[in-house]
Amino acid sequence: MITLGFVYVLAGLTFAIFAALGLGDRSNPKRFGNAAFWGLLALSMLAGDRLGDFGNGLLVLALVAIAGTGQIGRAPGGEVPAGVQAERAAKYGNFLLVVALIIPVVALAGTFLFKWVPGLADPKQATLISLGIGVLIALAVGMARLRPAPLLPAQQGRRLLDAVGWAAILPQMLASLGAVFALAGVGEVVGDLIGAAIPQGSLFGAVVAFGLGMALFTMVMGNAFAAFPVMIAAVGMPLLIKQYDGNPAVVAAIGMLAGFCGTLMTPMAANFNLVPAALLELKNPYGVIKVQIGTAIPLLAVNILFIWLFAF
């Protein structure tokens, strides 16, 4: 049976290759920092379960130290010339899109297949496993048809990851932070503070507090999945669901949407807001956020209204 370990091994080997290629790139003055950062991340994927909590904690501190001291950087050059890109686009046409679409198609198909046919893969991790298989299939199809240099995909992947830098692993770090907050009882503390601010017996006040809290905590933590356990423990479960008998599905689902509104307005959600700006080489690194705020605020208001209308 294929388990989540397959995904960890695949990711670990990928980061290890990036670390080795980065170490050999003498044109990059920060090649040692890059190699150490991606190498440690590869170690966490390949052997994290054997390092133990203390070992993984030290590894995370090392990652923070490398990134915090500015030891990660991108080497100059390495881009495929625009003329070559245009020539390949004209030659291969829509096939390039087909390669990209293989990944989501395989991920979707595998999600259903692994749940219908028992014994092939862990059904609880079917989507992640399918996503990893989809990446391998897309890579194989692209290599067979386009016939690039053997190391070109890895070199370009490394260049892309070096450009993104530490922000590439920020979602993973923030999601872990959310779990730590939940275990530490932060939700209960926040609930006490919010409970004191909400007028006694005010359902709408509790709904507003939950929706705004989801958005604000998401902005702080950069991830709605990290904010959710805190806010559901603080307001969602004790007030909206237990005290006011709200529909748990509506509260949870639309509450997550309220959190996603916060995602649109924070640099902490680096994979959504800072990475695209870096890849597109925008002059303003916060340009994506500035454009999204006009959508996020009214959308947040609508989500809060929907919780109030449909959950009770």
Order of alpha helices (4+ residues) and beta strands (2+ residues): alpha-alpha-alpha-alpha-alpha-alpha-alpha-alpha-alpha-alpha-alpha-alpha-alpha
